[in-house]
Amino acid sequence: MQAASEDLRSALHVETACRELIRSSLNRMHSHPNKAIRQALGFREVGKGNQPTFASPNVTKLYKELDRIAKGKLPVHDYNQILEEWDKQTLCQDIQVLASKFGPKIWDDAIDQRQPESNPHSQLLVEGEEQFYQVDLWFAFSHHQNFIRLQLEHLAFVKAITYYNNHFRNKVESPGTQRTQKMKAAQKEPSNSKSLIHVIHLSSDKLRNFTHAQPQGVKRKRKSQPFHVSDERAYWGRASGNILDLNDNKDDSYRRSTRGNPVSNDTDLDIPGSDDLEVAPTRLHNQSQVLMSPADSIPSPFPDNISEMEVVVSNSLNMPHIPPSSSQPASSPQHLSSPQHLSSPQDPSSPQDPPSPQDTERTTPLSQSRQPEQSLTNMRLQLRLLLLGELCDLQEAPRSSSPDAKWEKSQELDDTLSTIWKADKARIQETMDPETYKHTDDAVQEWIKRRKMAKKLGTLVGMHISEGKALPPMTLDEWAAKLGDDGQALYMVWELNLQCAKVRVDGIQVVAERTAAAFAAATQYPKAAGILKEGVISFHEQMFRWNDDFGA
């Protein structure tokens, strides 16, 4: 069980998640961790119940879309075929569309907007708030995007498997289902055979006492006493163990007088393992309605062996075993760390064992444990290293690294800057007057645009802009062939000229000062404004050279 828990944690962590780990967990899990995946994605939930209720309308819409594709595009009737579809990556394109549509709306919130203390309508958790959410996710990070898409696909397949378990797993093999079908057919026979049908379902001791003059189970006009479903099992003679023995020394009239009318339990069960797609049509408590007259319809059958039924309930509902004949209140299950027991019900009225130190640490309020600020601090430190590495010619990658490796570092730099600038917006605004912040914010947005344009050109010709090399001499037609068509080539000409014109109008020194000031604010490193200014100037000067080369 512990090994399975570790595998699940690895499959749900942004640094270790992969298709192979998820495939392995899907192949052997008995209780599929829908809730754990929702936590790993950072979805904030409100309320309790069968169906998750999300704090965000965007998350709710995304969750419903996952329902739709899970039921509509996966073979929910066959478990093995579902696993085959995972191997074929059948849903990758649909998940890509959903991630592109909802990703920026959900995972781009600033860090203060994620904290429920400052934002009661927060749609995301903060780092460490739940056991499976250990890293704040940002859609601007490419590796976070990949993780989000992978877990959305994981969640859709878990939904499909849950639907299969609830609707198809025991549809053919279940003896109870076969008996129900036989008894429904028997109800359509002539009325003079109904007494015989009852005799078939009575145990041998009651069969000896059965007479047509006084059929067993006739309603009596007297004050009724409620009885539990376990009494029903004892009455119909399908129990094992102590249930039937309790009344074996009583005659039938005593049992009839003390049994009374059944108490209806036709209510929705708050079952953690219930299907997220739709509630299964058959509920366990629907079987507790018994019509007492032989002339009425036949009661729903129970399994011939109570111990078998108890195992089915315990496994399928993920609930602790409670013997039907027990008169003592069920003790609450201990907290289990295994992901298969994420939704195990806790009885608030039952005595519980003292929490372990690990549980105490896990449930410690966020304000007393890991602060969300820690995530931003780590990103600021990483951004410092990336800026110094590229703009001060201190690349982490060796000199022999390929241009693609350098562009990968550049992309990480821009993603980290964009994420911090959005997440830390409130604090940065407090350090500047409104006009200064506007100029600085514009500088950040223009920087990211120019970097995207430079990366597009650099990857086409196999060079990084920091190398200071000229673009290879090519005609516009040759550039069009590389970019895809004449329209793309002309757009690149326009974009290069536009960005260079903006820098020249504002002045390269002013642009460099504002951009470097933004780096200093994002990293909380005041010296960065002076250290990085020359690097920003060098980048723009190289952009001017590429513009001249491209237009030549």
N, C-alpha and C positions, 0 to 999 in steps of 0.2 A: 504493500500500500504506500509506503514511504517512497519507494522507487517511482511509482506512478505519479506521486505528487511532484517529485523533482522533475520528471519528464514534462509534466504539464507546465510547471513554472518556466522551464526552458523554452517550451513552445509558445509561451505568452510574454516573453521578455524581448524588448526591442533589439537587444544585442545578440540574442541566440536563436530567435524564432526562425524556422525554415519549414519548407513544405514537407520534408522527410519526417521531422519531429511530429508535426501535426498529423501526417498520415499514420504514423505509428500509434498516436494516441486515439485517433478515430477507430483504428482497427481493433483495439482491445478494451476501450472504456465501456463500462456498463452504465455509468451515469454521466451523460455528456454535459460538460460544464458551461452551459449557456451563460450563467451569471459571471463566471470567471472571465470569459471573453469580453463581456460587457464592461467589466472592471478594467481589463487590460486596455480597452479602447478609451477609457476615461469617462464613460457615460455616467452622468449624475442622475440618480433615481430618487423619486419621492414616493412615500407610502409603501405599503407592503401588500402582497397578494399573489395570486397565480401569475397574472400578467404584469411585466415590469411597466412602471409609469415613469416616464422621463421628465426631467425638469425643462427640457428644451423641445419646442415644436419641431425644430430641424432634425433632432435625433429621432423623434417619434416617426417622422415621415421616412427617414432613412431605414428605420427598423421595419416599417410596413413594406417598404420596397424589397427588403431582404426576404420577408415572408412571401412576397409575390414570386420572386424568382426561384426561391427554394421549392415552392409547390409547383410552379409552372414549368421549370426547366430541369428538374432533377427527378429521377425515377424513384419516388418515395415509397413505392410498393416493394422494392427489392434492395436489401442492405448491401449486398455485394456489388450491385450495379452502381449504387451511390459512391462506393469507394473507387470504382473504376472511373467514374466521372471526375473525381478529385485528381486522379492520375492524369486524365486527359486535359485538366485545367479548363473544363467546360464553361465555368462562370467568369473566367478572367476578364473577358471583354465587358460583361455586364457590370462587374465590380469596378472596373476602370471608369465606366460612365458614372456610376453612383459616387465614387470617390471624387471625381472632378466636379460633380454637381454640389455635393454637400461638404467636401473637405474644407474649403476656405470658410464656409459658414460656421463650422463647428470647431476646428482645431487651430484657428487663427486668433482666438480671443487673447487679450492681454492678460498678464498674470493676475492683476488685481481684479479683473472681471471673472476669474475662475474661483476666487475665494468667496464662499457663501457669507462671510462676515461683512464684506464690502459690497457684494452683489447677491441679493436674495434669489435672483433668477439665474444664477450661474449654471451653465449647461455642462461643464466639465469638472472632473475631480482635480485635485492638486496632488503633486507628487507625494507618495507615501500615505495618502488618505485611506486607501484600501490596499489589501495585501497583494493584489495583482497589478496595481498601478504604481510602478516604482520610478517612472521617468515621465516628466511632462512632455506630451506630444505636441509637435508643431508641424503643421502641414507644409510650411515653407521648407523644411528639411527634407531632402530627397530620400534619405534612408528612413525617416519617419513616415513619409508617404508610402514607401514600399511596405512597411510594417502595418500601417493602417489598412491598406488594400488586402494584405495577406490575412489579417484577422477578420475583416469583413467577409471574405470568402470562407474562412473557417467557421464563422458564425452561421452563415447560410447553410453550410453542410451539416452542422450540428442540429439546426432546425429541421432539416430533411430527415436526419436519423431519428430525432425525437418523434417526428410525425410517423415515421415507419414503426417505431416501437409502440406507439399508442394505437395505431390503426391496423397494422398488417402483421406484426410479429407473431401473434398467436391466433391469427384468424382461422387457420386450418387445423392446427394441432390441438387447440384447446378442447378438452372433453366437455367443459361446461357449455361451450358454444354449440357443440353437437347435440347435447341433451336439450338445450333450449329450443333448437330447431325441431327436434322430435316432439317435444311437448306442445309447441305451437301447432304442429300438424295434428296432434291428438285432440286439441281443443276443437278442431273442425269436425270431429266425428259426432255421431248422434248422441243425444243427451243420456241415453240409457247406458252408455259405456263409461260415464264419468266416474262412477263409484269404483269401477274396476281400475281406472287410471290411478286413483288415490291409493288403492291397495298396493299397487306396484311400488309406490314410493314410500310406503310405511315400513318401518323396521319389523323384524319378526315378532317381537314381544307385543307390539301394538296390533299386528295383523291378527293375533289370536283373539284380541278383545274387540275387533271390529265387527259391527252388525249393521244391517241395513235399517233396522228399526231406530237405532240411535247412532247415526254416523259421527265419527270423530271430527271435531272441529266445528260443530254447529254453534251459531251465535246464540247467546242467551241474553234475555232482557234483564240485565242486572248491572249494577255499577261496575265499570271496568277498571282494571288496574294496568298501568303501563308496564311494558316489559321491554327488555333489551334485545338486540338482534341475536345475542348468544342464546336467549331463551327460544327463539325461533328455530335455531339449529337443533337444540335439544328436542323440541317438540316434533320436528319432522324426521328425527332419527338419523341425521347425517353427521353427527359429531363423533369425535373420538376422544378418548381420555376420560376426564372427570365430568364433562358436561352432561352426558346422558345418565351417568351413575347417580347424580344428585337426586333425581326423581324416580329412580327405578323401583323404590319401595313404596311409591304412591300410586294409587289407582288413577284411572283416566279422569274420573269426575273431579278429583282434587286438582289435577293439573289444569283441567278446563276452567275451574272456578278461580284459580289463582293466576291464570295466564293473562286474561283481559285482552284489550285491543292493542294492536301494534302502534308504537309511536313512530310517526312519520319522520324519517331522516332525509327527506328529499331536498337537501340543500347542497349548494356547491361546496366541494371540499377545497380547503386551502392547501393544496398539495404542491410542494416545491418542484416535483418532477413532472408536472403536467405540461402538456404540449403548448408551445408558444404560438403555434399556427392556429389551432382551434381546439376547443375542448372535445375530448373523445365522446362519442354518442352514448356510451354505456358508463354509468357511474356505479360504484360499488354499493352505495347506500340505496340505490333504487331497488335493490334486491330485498330490502328489509320490509317492503309492503307485502303483507300476507292476507289473502282473502280466506276467511275461516270456513266458509261453507263449501262442501264438495261440489255443489251446483255452480259455484263461482269459478273464475278462472284459476288455473293451476299456479301456485307460487313459483317464483324464479328459483331454479335449483342452485344448490351450493356444491362445491367439489365433494367427492366421496370421502376424501381424506382431509381433515381440517389442517393437519400439519403442512400439507402441500399448499393449501390456500394461504396459510400464514407466511410461507416462504415467498409466494408470489407477491403478496402485499408488501412484504419487507423489501424485496428487491426492486419492484417496479415503482413504489412510491418513495423509496429511500427513507423509510421510517423505522424506528426501533420496534422490535417484536413485542406485542402486547397480547398475552394469552387471553382468549375470549372469556374464560371463566374467572379471571382474576378479579377480586373485589377490592384490591388495593389500588390507589392511584399510581399511574405509571410514573416512574422516575424520569427526570429529564436526561436526555443523552448528553454525554460529555462533549465538549467542543472538540471537533475533529479537524485536523489540519489538512486532511486529504481533500483534493479538489472534488472527489466524488461525493463529499458531504457538505458542499458549500451551502446547500439550501436545507440542511437538516432542521426540522422544526424544533423549537425550544418551548417547553411548557413553563410559562412564567410562574405558575402556582406550585411547581414541583421543586423540591430541594435540589440544589446543584452543588457540585464539587467546587472548591475554591479554584479560581483561575490560576493557570500555570504562569510562570514569569514570561514565557513566550507570548501567551495570550494577552497578558497585561500590556506588554510592549506593543503588540499589534493594535490594541484598542485604545492606546493612549491618545488623547486629543492631539490634533495636529499642532496646535499652538504650544504643546508641551514636548513635542518630539521634533520631527523633521519639518523645517520651515520651507515653504515654497520658494523663498528667496534664495535658498541654496542652489536651486536649479539655474536661476539667472546668474548667480555668482560663478558657477562652473562655465556657463556660456561666455561670460565676460572674459574670463581667463583664457579660454580657447580662442576667442576673437583677437585678443592681444597677440597671441602667438602667431596666428594666421596673418595678421596685418604686418607685424614685424618681419615675418618670413618672406612675404611677397614684396611689400613696398620698400623695405630696407635691404632687399637682396639677400635675405637670410632664409631661403626656402628650406622647409623641413626635408623635402625630397632631395636626394643627391643631384649633382649637376648632370649626371648621365640619365636622369629620369626623362621619360618621354613627354612630349607636349600634352598628351592626354592626361597623364598623372598630374601635371601642373595645373591643367584646367580643372581637374577634379578638386584640387585644393582651393582654387579660386572660387569654384561653385560653393564649396563649403563655407568659405569666407563670406560670400554674399548672402547665403542662406542664413547664416548665424547673425549677421548684421541686421537683415530684414526682420528676423524673429525678435531680437532684442529691441529693435526700434518700435515694434508694435506692442510687445509685452510690457515694456518699461516706459511707455509713453507718458503716463501721469508724472512719474518722477522726473523725467527729462524736462517736461514743460515747466516744472517748478524751478528749475535751475536757470531758465532763460526768460527774457521778456517775450511777449507774443510775436513781435516782429522778427526778433532774432531766431525764435523757434521756427517761424515760417520759412525763413531763408535756409536754415539748417535742414529742415525737413525736405525742402525742394532739392537741396544738394544731394541728400541720400537717395531720393527717387531717381534723379538724373544719373547718379553714379551707377545704380543698379541697371538702368537701361543701357548705358554705354558699355558696361561689362558684358551684358548679354550679347550685344552687337559684336564686341571684340571676340568673344568666345566663338560665335558663329563663323566669323571670318577665319579665326586662328585654327579651328578644327578642320576647316575645309582644306587649308594649305599645310597643315601639320607643323604649326609653330605657336609659341606662346608670346603674348605681347611683351612680357618682361624681358625677352631675349633681345629686343631692340633691333630685330631684323626687318628688312623691307619685304613687302609682299612680292611674290613672283610676278613678273610682267605677263599679263594676260589681257586679251581683248574682252569686250563686254559679252560677246557671244560665248567665249570660253567660261566666263564667270556664270553666265546664264545656264550653261550645261552643268556646272557644279551645284548651283543653287536650285535648279529645277526647271526654270523657264525665264523668259525675258522679263516678265513682271517682277519676279523675285530679285533679279539683278538690278532693275531700275529702282525698286524700293530700297535696296541696300545703298545705292548711290544717294538717294534722297535722305535716308536716315543718317548716313555718315556726314553729309554736308550740313544737315540740320543740327546735329549734336556739336559739330565743330564750330558752327556759327554761334550757338548759344554760349559756348565757352569763350569765344573771342569777344562777344558783346559784353559779357559780365567781367571778363578779364581772367586770365588763367590763375593769377595770384589770388584773386577774390574767391574763385571757385575752389582752389586748393585749400584756402584757409577755412572756408565753410565746411568742406568735406572732412578735413582733419579735425575740426571742432566736433563734428558729428561722431567721429571715431572716438574722440576723447570722452564724450558724453555717454556713448554706448558702453565703453569699457570701464568707465569710472577711473580713468587713468589720465589726469590732466596733462602730463608730459607728452602724451600722444599727439597733441595739437602741433607741437613743434617738431617732434621726431618724424612724423609721418607726412608732413607737408611736402617735402621734396619728392617723396615717392608718388604722391598724387600728381604733382606737376609732371614727373617723368611719364606717368601713364597717359596723360592728356597730350603731351608732346608726341608720344608714339602714335596716338590715335590720329593726330594731324598728318603724320607721315603715311599712315595706312590709307587715309582719305585721299591723299595725293596719288599714291600708288594705284588705288582702285579706280580712280577716275582717269588715269593716264591712258 
